[in-house]
Amino acid sequence: MGRVKEASMSKYLMPGSWSVMALIDYLEQLESRRQGRRLLAEMDETQLRDIGLTRADAEQDADKFPWVA
């Protein structure tokens, strides 16, 4: 699976170091990544080529878990 970006998640994983607002912010980031990856997966070949990606690139990114940046 690879390493999760510890620097971006460390403030959420350390006991007592996160707040409700930080948790909400993190969850919003996860949802944004999920939506972006879903949209990327739905693009056709022409759209992918326009942004410099191949179908394989799009599938690789779409298969990532939301918490993997």
N, CA and C of each residue as an Amber inpcrd file, in Angstrom:
protein
   207
   0.8150000  -1.1890000   0.0000000   0.0000000   0.0000000   0.0000000
   0.8600000   1.2540000   0.0000000   2.0470000   1.1900000   0.4980000
   2.8670000   2.4010000   0.5440000   2.7030000   3.1070000   1.8710000
   3.5260000   4.0860000   2.0720000   3.4850000   4.8090000   3.3470000
   2.4830000   5.9390000   3.2670000   1.7270000   6.0720000   4.3090000
   0.8030000   7.1940000   4.4250000   1.6210000   8.4150000   4.7870000
   1.2830000   9.5400000   4.2140000   2.0320000  10.7610000   4.5110000
   1.8570000  11.1010000   5.9840000   2.8690000  10.7660000   6.7610000
   2.7890000  10.9500000   8.1990000   2.7480000  12.4140000   8.6020000
   3.4320000  13.2690000   7.8670000   3.4710000  14.6790000   8.2430000
   2.0810000  15.2930000   8.1980000   1.2940000  14.9670000   7.1740000
  -0.0260000  15.5650000   7.0560000  -1.0150000  14.9540000   8.0330000
  -0.7860000  13.7170000   8.4450000  -1.7330000  13.0450000   9.3270000
  -1.3170000  13.0970000  10.7900000  -0.0910000  13.4640000  11.0780000
   0.4050000  13.3540000  12.4430000  -0.4320000  14.1360000  13.4370000
  -0.9370000  15.3040000  13.0450000  -1.7150000  16.0910000  13.9920000
  -3.0590000  15.4400000  14.3130000  -3.4980000  14.5000000  13.4540000
  -4.7660000  13.8190000  13.6910000  -4.5790000  12.5200000  14.4650000
  -3.3830000  11.9560000  14.4250000  -3.1510000  10.6500000  15.0210000
  -2.6040000  10.6980000  16.4340000  -2.0330000  11.8200000  16.8230000
  -1.4430000  11.9130000  18.1450000  -2.5460000  12.1640000  19.1760000
  -2.6380000  11.3030000  20.1860000  -3.6940000  11.4520000  21.1870000
  -3.6820000  12.8360000  21.8310000  -4.8370000  13.4280000  21.9130000
  -4.9860000  14.7160000  22.5590000  -4.5240000  15.8970000  21.7390000
  -4.0470000  15.6600000  20.5200000  -3.4980000  16.7660000  19.7390000
  -4.4630000  17.2960000  18.6750000  -5.5900000  16.6300000  18.4740000
  -6.5210000  17.1050000  17.4610000  -7.7740000  17.6690000  18.0930000
  -8.3820000  18.5310000  17.3630000  -9.6240000  19.1290000  17.8140000
 -10.7340000  18.6600000  16.8800000 -11.9430000  18.9600000  17.2490000
 -13.0810000  18.6090000  16.4040000 -12.9560000  19.2930000  15.0510000
 -12.5290000  20.5460000  15.0270000 -12.3860000  21.2750000  13.7600000
 -11.2940000  20.6580000  12.8870000 -10.2090000  20.2240000  13.4990000
  -9.1450000  19.5830000  12.7310000  -9.6330000  18.2620000  12.1430000
 -10.4220000  17.5320000  12.9040000 -10.9690000  16.2760000  12.4180000
 -11.9330000  16.5260000  11.2590000 -12.7770000  17.5260000  11.3850000
 -13.7010000  17.8810000  10.2980000 -12.9200000  18.2810000   9.0570000
 -11.8710000  19.0660000   9.2250000 -11.0190000  19.4730000   8.1110000
 -10.4190000  18.2540000   7.4200000  -9.9210000  17.3330000   8.1960000
  -9.3260000  16.1180000   7.6370000 -10.3630000  15.2940000   6.8750000
 -11.5470000  15.1440000   7.4330000 -12.6100000  14.3890000   6.7600000
 -13.0310000  15.0620000   5.4580000 -13.0420000  16.3920000   5.4530000
 -13.3510000  17.1170000   4.2180000 -12.2760000  16.8830000   3.1620000
 -11.0240000  16.8200000   3.5820000  -9.9380000  16.5260000   2.6440000
 -10.0970000  15.1310000   2.0470000 -10.4630000  14.1740000   2.8820000
 -10.6810000  12.8090000   2.3950000 -11.8080000  12.7660000   1.3690000
 -12.8920000  13.4500000   1.6500000 -14.0260000  13.4750000   0.7290000
 -13.6540000  14.1570000  -0.5800000 -12.8900000  15.2210000  -0.5060000
 -12.4540000  15.9230000  -1.7100000 -11.5920000  15.0180000  -2.5850000
 -10.6740000  14.2770000  -1.9700000  -9.8440000  13.3420000  -2.7260000
 -10.6900000  12.2470000  -3.3640000 -11.6540000  11.7350000  -2.5980000
 -12.5230000  10.6750000  -3.1110000 -13.2990000  11.1590000  -4.3270000
 -13.8520000  12.3490000  -4.2440000 -14.6200000  12.9060000  -5.3530000
 -13.7330000  13.1580000  -6.5680000 -12.5550000  13.7200000  -6.3410000
 -11.6380000  13.9910000  -7.4440000 -11.2010000  12.7260000  -8.1510000
 -10.9410000  11.6920000  -7.3860000 -10.5150000  10.4240000  -7.9740000
 -11.6550000   9.7470000  -8.7210000 -12.8730000   9.9050000  -8.2160000
 -14.0320000   9.3520000  -8.9140000 -14.2160000  10.0590000 -10.2480000
 -14.1080000  11.3880000 -10.2480000 -14.2490000  12.1480000 -11.4890000
 -13.1450000  11.7900000 -12.4810000 -11.9430000  11.6260000 -12.0000000
 -10.8320000  11.2370000 -12.8530000 -11.1090000   9.8790000 -13.5030000
 -11.6320000   8.9440000 -12.7290000 -11.9400000   7.6120000 -13.2500000
 -13.0320000   7.6450000 -14.3100000 -13.9000000   8.6480000 -14.2530000
 -15.0160000   8.7590000 -15.2010000 -14.6440000   9.4820000 -16.4900000
 -13.4520000  10.0890000 -16.5360000 -13.0490000  10.8280000 -17.7430000
 -12.8110000   9.8700000 -18.9040000 -13.1030000  10.3580000 -20.1130000
 -12.8140000   9.5520000 -21.2990000 -11.3740000   9.7940000 -21.7430000
 -10.9490000   9.0360000 -22.7390000  -9.5560000   9.0930000 -23.1860000
  -9.1420000  10.4920000 -23.6480000 -10.0410000  11.1970000 -24.3240000
  -9.7300000  12.5440000 -24.8130000  -9.5000000  13.5000000 -23.6500000
 -10.3530000  13.4420000 -22.6530000 -10.1970000  14.3090000 -21.4830000
  -8.9020000  13.9980000 -20.7430000  -8.6080000  12.7240000 -20.5900000
  -7.3680000  12.3430000 -19.9170000  -6.1540000  12.8370000 -20.6960000
  -6.1800000  12.6850000 -22.0020000  -5.0650000  13.1440000 -22.8370000
  -4.8910000  14.6590000 -22.7060000  -6.0110000  15.3980000 -22.6080000
  -5.9480000  16.8550000 -22.4670000  -5.2130000  17.2850000 -21.1960000
  -5.2930000  16.4770000 -20.1530000  -4.6080000  16.8260000 -18.9060000
  -3.3030000  16.0540000 -18.7340000  -2.9040000  15.3420000 -19.7950000
  -1.6070000  14.6740000 -19.7910000  -1.5560000  13.3540000 -19.0490000
  -2.6910000  12.6650000 -18.9500000  -2.7290000  11.3790000 -18.2600000
  -3.1710000  10.2740000 -19.2000000  -2.7940000   9.0560000 -18.8670000
  -3.2680000   7.8840000 -19.5890000  -4.3600000   7.2240000 -18.7600000
  -5.0480000   6.2680000 -19.3480000  -6.0590000   5.5120000 -18.6040000
  -5.4090000   4.7960000 -17.4260000  -4.2130000   4.2670000 -17.6330000
  -3.5010000   3.5760000 -16.5470000  -3.1930000   4.5310000 -15.3960000
  -2.7840000   5.7620000 -15.7130000  -2.5250000   6.7600000 -14.6760000
  -3.7990000   7.0380000 -13.8720000  -4.9030000   7.2190000 -14.5870000
  -6.1730000   7.5250000 -13.9340000  -6.6300000   6.3740000 -13.0540000
  -6.4900000   5.1560000 -13.5370000  -6.8990000   3.9930000 -12.7480000
  -6.0230000   3.8240000 -11.5150000  -4.7250000   4.0780000 -11.6830000
  -3.8090000   3.9700000 -10.5460000  -4.1930000   4.9750000  -9.4600000
  -4.4850000   6.1930000  -9.8550000  -4.8730000   7.2080000  -8.8790000
  -6.2350000   6.9060000  -8.2770000  -7.1690000   6.4400000  -9.0950000
  -8.5230000   6.1520000  -8.6060000  -8.5320000   4.9940000  -7.6080000
  -7.5510000   4.0980000  -7.7050000  -7.4950000   2.9350000  -6.8090000
  -6.9130000   3.2560000  -5.4360000  -6.3770000   4.4580000  -5.2560000
  -5.7900000   4.8200000  -3.9710000  -6.8920000   5.0520000  -2.9240000
  -6.5480000   4.7600000  -1.7010000  -7.4500000   5.0660000  -0.6000000
  -7.4740000   6.5790000  -0.3880000  -8.5710000   7.1310000   0.0900000
  -8.6550000   8.5850000   0.2690000  -7.6000000   9.1640000   1.1940000
  -7.1210000   8.3880000   2.1500000  -6.1390000   8.9310000   3.0950000
  -4.7240000   8.8860000   2.5280000  -4.5460000   8.3510000   1.3300000
  -3.2450000   8.3570000   0.6590000  -3.2230000   9.5280000  -0.2990000
  -2.3410000  10.4910000  -0.0390000  -2.2820000  11.7060000  -0.8640000
  -1.6830000  11.4340000  -2.2150000
